[in-house]
Amino acid sequence: MYLEGDALKMQYLHHGFQKGWNILGRYYDKSDPEWSLWRSRLGLHLSLCLTHVTLSQACRLMKCPVKVQMGLLVLFDLACLCAILGPKVIIYMVLKTGLVWISSKVGGVLGVWGLLGIEMLACNLPAFNNAQDSFLGLSDNTRHQVKLSFASANCTLELKDICKNIVRILLWVLFLEVSLHFLYFSALAYNSALKHLSLWALVAVGQSTGQFFMVKYVIFYGLGGQLGRFDGIVPPPEPRCISWVYSFTDMWKYFDTGLYNFIKVYVYIPLGGSRHGLVRQLAASGVVFLFIYVWHGGTYVLFVWCLGNYLVGSLEGIACAFEKCSAGQKLVSVTGHRMMLRIKCLLFAPAYLASCLQTFYFLFHMQEAWEIAEHILLKSTWTQFGILMGIFYTCIHNAMFIRNRVCKHKKNIYQE
């Protein structure tokens, strides 16, 4: 990917590159819009966050009443939002919050879900989005959701741990910035260059894009979470490294823990969860992925992504149910645990490939995702495909070993 990206760089120099750091003497890949937006506003947002933290700690040291501290922080946050996004956004947020509160009083839980359901469906209509953005004065580069957090002032600060984690996250920022001077996977994907790549460069683009997406959200979630700890907020865990998450059930559980917990408590469990038989569990999972599909935007590409996730997750659920039943336990006793582990790796390999292919529909545009799938499934030779599946088998074996060690470590900590 490094060599082929360099070879194709000159063709797309004016579309996805800018001059990089002088010390490296290379061009910088700026094709990823999410990272470019965050990077361009990092200084402003960090200065506002640090001012918020300073104000919060000053209130704590002066032993201000909790309500006074909350009021000052809310006013400061609203002033920051007003300065960045304009007063119409504040009015919109207050009105939206008020409507949700009224719905909860009038219609209860069903009223709130009904209102939010109508809003999510309306947000998928281009006419509604255009009218909303026109009123708020937002563009594609500035549209984002802002959360206000309230916390008690009586909290124990772990300053050393917070600073250590912030330094670790900033080192990841440095790592991504340097890597984008050498690995041009975003430019290759977003500039329709995938059809010119070899199979292995194409696989490297897919793997690098997934890793880049994961590290981005370690930075996005992690930095905000660590700054929130100054206010006594306990953030959800950062995304788990996708290099050793072979199960897409675990991918949903450990990548975005906040979204997973919300869906589990408010959608999955009320529909029956996993305690009312396999059929009920699969039906509840179907509703969950329908919710995720609408939540993320309701496009055709997202439908392919959610459908693929649901099918792979259902297969994993059926396999787990079989492993726990008497026939599965008998099979384990006959083959032995080591051989059963090898069989599981073999069975997970094609499911993992299917999971990767449908994830490309989430990470890329429709055309790019199809080009990757077509090249791997239709244009690769049997030897290339066999090597790829062998790599998947080895990676899954390694991931299962790491997962078992992590589980044992957590169990030992719990017992202590």
NORJO-V220291 format. One record per residue. RES is the residue in three letters. PHI is phi in whole degrees, 0 to 359 (* if undefined). PSI is psi in whole degrees, 0 to 359 (none if undefined). Layout:
# NORJO-V220291
res->{RES/RES}
phi->{PHI/PHI}
psi->{PSI/PSI}
This chain:
# NORJO-V220291
res->{MET/TYR/LEU/GLU/GLY/ASP/ALA/LEU/LYS/MET/GLN/TYR/LEU/HIS/HIS/GLY/PHE/GLN/LYS/GLY/TRP/ASN/ILE/LEU/GLY/ARG/TYR/TYR/ASP/LYS/SER/ASP/PRO/GLU/TRP/SER/LEU/TRP/ARG/SER/ARG/LEU/GLY/LEU/HIS/LEU/SER/LEU/CYS/LEU/THR/HIS/VAL/THR/LEU/SER/GLN/ALA/CYS/ARG/LEU/MET/LYS/CYS/PRO/VAL/LYS/VAL/GLN/MET/GLY/LEU/LEU/VAL/LEU/PHE/ASP/LEU/ALA/CYS/LEU/CYS/ALA/ILE/LEU/GLY/PRO/LYS/VAL/ILE/ILE/TYR/MET/VAL/LEU/LYS/THR/GLY/LEU/VAL/TRP/ILE/SER/SER/LYS/VAL/GLY/GLY/VAL/LEU/GLY/VAL/TRP/GLY/LEU/LEU/GLY/ILE/GLU/MET/LEU/ALA/CYS/ASN/LEU/PRO/ALA/PHE/ASN/ASN/ALA/GLN/ASP/SER/PHE/LEU/GLY/LEU/SER/ASP/ASN/THR/ARG/HIS/GLN/VAL/LYS/LEU/SER/PHE/ALA/SER/ALA/ASN/CYS/THR/LEU/GLU/LEU/LYS/ASP/ILE/CYS/LYS/ASN/ILE/VAL/ARG/ILE/LEU/LEU/TRP/VAL/LEU/PHE/LEU/GLU/VAL/SER/LEU/HIS/PHE/LEU/TYR/PHE/SER/ALA/LEU/ALA/TYR/ASN/SER/ALA/LEU/LYS/HIS/LEU/SER/LEU/TRP/ALA/LEU/VAL/ALA/VAL/GLY/GLN/SER/THR/GLY/GLN/PHE/PHE/MET/VAL/LYS/TYR/VAL/ILE/PHE/TYR/GLY/LEU/GLY/GLY/GLN/LEU/GLY/ARG/PHE/ASP/GLY/ILE/VAL/PRO/PRO/PRO/GLU/PRO/ARG/CYS/ILE/SER/TRP/VAL/TYR/SER/PHE/THR/ASP/MET/TRP/LYS/TYR/PHE/ASP/THR/GLY/LEU/TYR/ASN/PHE/ILE/LYS/VAL/TYR/VAL/TYR/ILE/PRO/LEU/GLY/GLY/SER/ARG/HIS/GLY/LEU/VAL/ARG/GLN/LEU/ALA/ALA/SER/GLY/VAL/VAL/PHE/LEU/PHE/ILE/TYR/VAL/TRP/HIS/GLY/GLY/THR/TYR/VAL/LEU/PHE/VAL/TRP/CYS/LEU/GLY/ASN/TYR/LEU/VAL/GLY/SER/LEU/GLU/GLY/ILE/ALA/CYS/ALA/PHE/GLU/LYS/CYS/SER/ALA/GLY/GLN/LYS/LEU/VAL/SER/VAL/THR/GLY/HIS/ARG/MET/MET/LEU/ARG/ILE/LYS/CYS/LEU/LEU/PHE/ALA/PRO/ALA/TYR/LEU/ALA/SER/CYS/LEU/GLN/THR/PHE/TYR/PHE/LEU/PHE/HIS/MET/GLN/GLU/ALA/TRP/GLU/ILE/ALA/GLU/HIS/ILE/LEU/LEU/LYS/SER/THR/TRP/THR/GLN/PHE/GLY/ILE/LEU/MET/GLY/ILE/PHE/TYR/THR/CYS/ILE/HIS/ASN/ALA/MET/PHE/ILE/ARG/ASN/ARG/VAL/CYS/LYS/HIS/LYS/LYS/ASN/ILE/TYR/GLN/GLU}
phi->{*/297/291/287/295/296/293/267/302/296/290/239/299/267/252/219/229/215/296/270/292/299/294/269/65/226/281/251/277/251/288/284/292/295/291/297/295/297/296/291/250/300/298/297/293/296/295/292/295/294/295/300/297/298/297/297/289/296/296/293/293/276/56/292/302/302/295/294/299/299/297/296/293/295/297/295/297/295/296/296/296/296/291/277/251/101/292/297/295/297/300/298/295/294/297/297/297/297/296/296/295/297/297/293/282/274/251/68/297/297/296/295/297/298/297/293/296/297/295/296/293/293/294/276/270/304/297/295/299/295/294/296/293/295/292/279/75/259/248/300/279/245/284/200/259/245/247/262/243/243/212/283/280/272/228/270/272/252/300/297/293/297/296/298/292/295/298/300/293/294/293/295/300/298/300/296/299/291/296/288/275/238/251/258/294/293/296/295/282/276/247/57/258/297/293/267/265/285/301/288/293/294/297/295/297/297/294/293/296/296/296/298/299/294/294/306/280/299/288/299/291/294/295/297/295/292/294/294/296/297/266/84/276/266/283/293/300/289/304/283/300/286/294/237/253/270/262/283/294/292/300/292/285/246/278/244/296/298/295/298/296/298/295/297/284/257/235/292/294/301/273/120/59/254/257/231/94/293/297/296/296/294/294/297/296/299/294/301/287/294/297/297/300/290/301/276/140/70/271/296/299/292/296/299/298/292/297/298/299/295/294/294/297/294/298/296/297/295/296/296/295/294/297/275/283/296/294/293/295/293/297/296/293/283/278/91/293/294/293/295/296/295/297/298/297/297/287/286/302/294/294/293/299/300/296/296/296/286/292/298/290/275/279/243/281/302/297/294/297/292/297/294/297/297/295/288/273/249/259/283/282/297/294/297/295/296/297/298/293/295/296/299/301/296/296/292/301/296/295/295/296/297/299/296/294/297/297/294/297/296/295/293/296/296/293/292}
psi->{321/313/315/328/319/320/326/355/317/332/335/24/327/2/327/17/158/166/132/199/139/325/332/331/32/165/154/132/110/21/334/113/325/314/321/319/312/318/321/336/8/315/314/312/321/320/320/319/318/325/318/314/318/316/318/314/328/318/322/316/327/0/45/149/151/317/324/315/313/318/316/317/321/316/319/315/319/322/320/315/320/320/325/314/346/159/333/327/320/315/317/315/319/316/317/316/320/319/319/319/316/318/323/327/325/311/0/212/317/324/317/314/321/314/313/326/316/319/316/320/321/325/341/355/125/322/318/316/316/318/319/314/325/319/317/344/31/149/176/331/343/357/116/165/136/135/133/134/136/138/160/149/342/76/153/119/134/73/318/315/320/313/321/317/323/319/317/317/320/330/325/322/314/318/313/318/317/317/328/353/346/324/112/44/324/316/321/323/316/351/23/40/0/327/345/359/155/170/314/326/324/316/321/323/315/315/318/322/319/316/319/318/318/314/323/314/337/319/311/307/317/314/314/321/318/321/325/333/335/334/9/11/132/108/155/160/152/161/139/146/126/350/334/24/99/339/129/346/316/328/316/327/324/354/301/86/323/313/320/314/320/312/320/315/320/350/303/307/316/334/2/333/220/14/8/36/162/320/315/322/316/323/317/321/323/318/322/313/334/319/315/320/314/320/318/350/340/27/169/320/318/330/316/317/311/320/317/317/317/316/315/317/322/318/319/319/318/319/318/321/321/319/329/341/174/322/321/318/324/320/321/317/329/314/331/156/321/314/324/324/318/319/319/320/318/319/327/334/307/326/323/319/314/321/318/317/318/335/330/334/337/321/328/180/170/312/316/319/319/322/320/313/318/317/318/315/326/327/345/151/166/326/314/317/321/319/318/316/327/321/317/316/314/316/321/321/314/318/322/321/314/317/317/320/319/317/319/320/316/321/320/320/318/319/323/none}
